[in-house]
Amino acid sequence: MIALTPFHSQAADVSLARAAREGDRAAFGALYERYKPMVHGILLTHVPYSDAEDLMQTVFIQAMQRLASLREAEAFGGWLAAIARNLASDYHRQRKNLVDINELPEPRSRTGHAYEAEAALDAIRRLPEAYRETLMLRLVEGMTGPEIASRTGLTPDSVRVNLCRGMKLLRAQLGGNHE
Amino acid sequence: MSDQYLWDRTGEPDPEIAGLETVLAEYRYSARPKGPRLRNFKLLAAAACLVLFALAAIWLQRKPLSDWRIAGKRIVVGQTIDTGSSSEKLEAPFFGEVSLDSNSRLQVLPASAGNQRLALRRGTMHALIWAPPASFQVETPSAQTIDLGCAYTLTVLPDDSGLLSVQAGWVAFQNGAIESFIPAGAVCRTRPRLGPGLPYFESASQTLRDAVARYDSTSGREGLSAIVSSARKHDALTLWHLVVRTKGDDRGLVVQRFAALVPGIDASGLNSGSGSAIDQAWNLLGLGGADWWRMWKSSAGPWPAAETAK
């Protein structure tokens, strides 16, 4: 069994992915702990908060079922992200594409703070696709740029560009409400 | 303003980004409980909260906390969770997670170190477990599930019967001497006083499903010949369980069909209830070796004993 350390390096993730592929359940559990913010952020980009939590388990079940078919352990993050995106697509297909994510109300208490949060969330979801997930991971899930790159398999340069351009558009959309 | 804070949260914080982080934190994973919450009667709610908080404080002094958490808050051992109209997710770090559907009732039971026990009283739960095999058990009114890894759905109906379907790995369904081993893609019912029934793959024909239901509900008095005649190669899982639950002529009938579907089995050994023949038959199903079961099973042996079967 692989030793579990709090050190979140890509090399550690690769070791965990290899061990999980060989049937090490504890390694899979460690991957779950490390990747759940990424999976949640990707799902939240496409589906309402309440459904994102429910879909998370399905994402990891599918990952568990298909892990043996993952050829490159280095690609685990990107592969897991693809499963999350596919499930989010299935979510909308099952609803016959009639529901727009931006039309779904997010459950929360009606405080001014919550209105602000909902407006920000909606604004992120309206950004061009390339920027949505990266900003969701950075601003909602609290991941840093290097963490986003490490988890999703995107290059650090791509993440940096997505963050900067996405943030510029987001500022314009929100009209400086958060200063 | 530099983009350094946006990139890695170092340097001088960008006030707009910091503001967004603060307001959006409530959408972070497990940052808040799900489901509708009371929005009116704030004073009444606040007073009720104070009373509940005081009661909870007293309660917490008496009851140990479990490893299970809902939205980050640990659950007391013995606590019952009623989901009502919403759903809930329980998580135990480095162990697994359980999602509870609406209208479900689940109790957290005492467990020894490294193990977890829950009791599903009503409704549906979805378990995703990565702890070592056999360390997670769920009790239902008519049987106990033993997780052998990794993902399954368990439902308890109002009549106390249960339905288990496995998405990944294996689950054992047990009640006394009667056990069923359910692999991914298979389902199994359990009934009050009768315990776990025969597992079958979800792809099985309706004829076989109906016959299994008849067999299970009559304690094996009906349905046997229909199961045997409608079984295909994929249904050998069901026939294997029948071998260890039948005797005499009935077992002979099952073994005959089993031999036709799974070449290489020791038919005479199965007819005599030989443990090694039963193990060999299992291995020929292509569902994983019998040795694997022995890793978690007690010294009593991995298989339901033919002598104690119905």
Interface residues (C-beta under 8 A of the other chain):
Chain A: L4 R25 A26 F28 G29 A30 Y32 E33 K36 P37 H40 G41 L44 Y49 S50 E53 D54 M56 Q57 F60 I61 M64 Q65 E106 P107 R108 S109 R110 H113 A114 E116 A117 A120 L121 R138 L139 V140 E141 G142 T144 G145 P146 R160 L163 C164 M167 L170 R171 G176 H178 E179
Chain B: D3 L6 W7 D8 R9 P15 E16 I17 G19 L20 E21 V23 L24 A25 E26 Y27 R28 Y29 S30 R32 K34 G35 P36 R37 R39 S87 K89 P93 F94 F95 G96 E97 S99 H126 L128 I129 W130 A131 P132 P133 G149 C150 A151 Q167 A168 G169 A184
